[in-house]
């Protein structure tokens, strides 16, 4: 199943296997559920600025 959301609480509640970060329609980073916590802690801007 593929779920697209900006809501970290939804991803956390679903216990996801993989998280993909997209910028301009391209996957720039893939990780496990810990990536959700990283984004919640540090913000999404770091991926937009650097292109990961």
N, C-alpha and C positions, 0 to 999 in steps of 0.2 A: 504494500500500500504506500502511496506517495501522499504526503501531507505538506502543503505549503502554508507557512504562517510566520508572523513576526512575533507571536506571543510565546514567550519562553515557558510560561506556566502550562500551556497545552502540551508542548514537547516533553516537559518534565513529567506531567501526569500520564503520558502515553508510554513512558519508558522506551524511548527510541533507540534503535541500533546504530544508526548513522545520521550525521548532520552534514549538510552541504551548505556552504555560504556562496551565494551568487551575487555578482556585481556585473551590471550591464549584460545580463543574460548568460554569463559564463561562471562555471564553478571555479572559485579561486581557492577554496580550502575545504577539506573533508576531514571529519573527525568523529569521535564517539560522543556520547552524551555530555562529556566534560566540556566540550566546545560550547554548549549552551551556557554553562556556568561562566566560562571565560568571557563570552559576549555580555552576559549580565553584569559581570564585574568590571570589565574594561571598556565596554561599548563597542559598537559596530564600526565607528568611524575609522578605527585602525586598519580595517580591511579595505575601506574605500580609498584611503590616502595612499597606502602602499601597494595596493593591488595584490596583497599577500605575497 
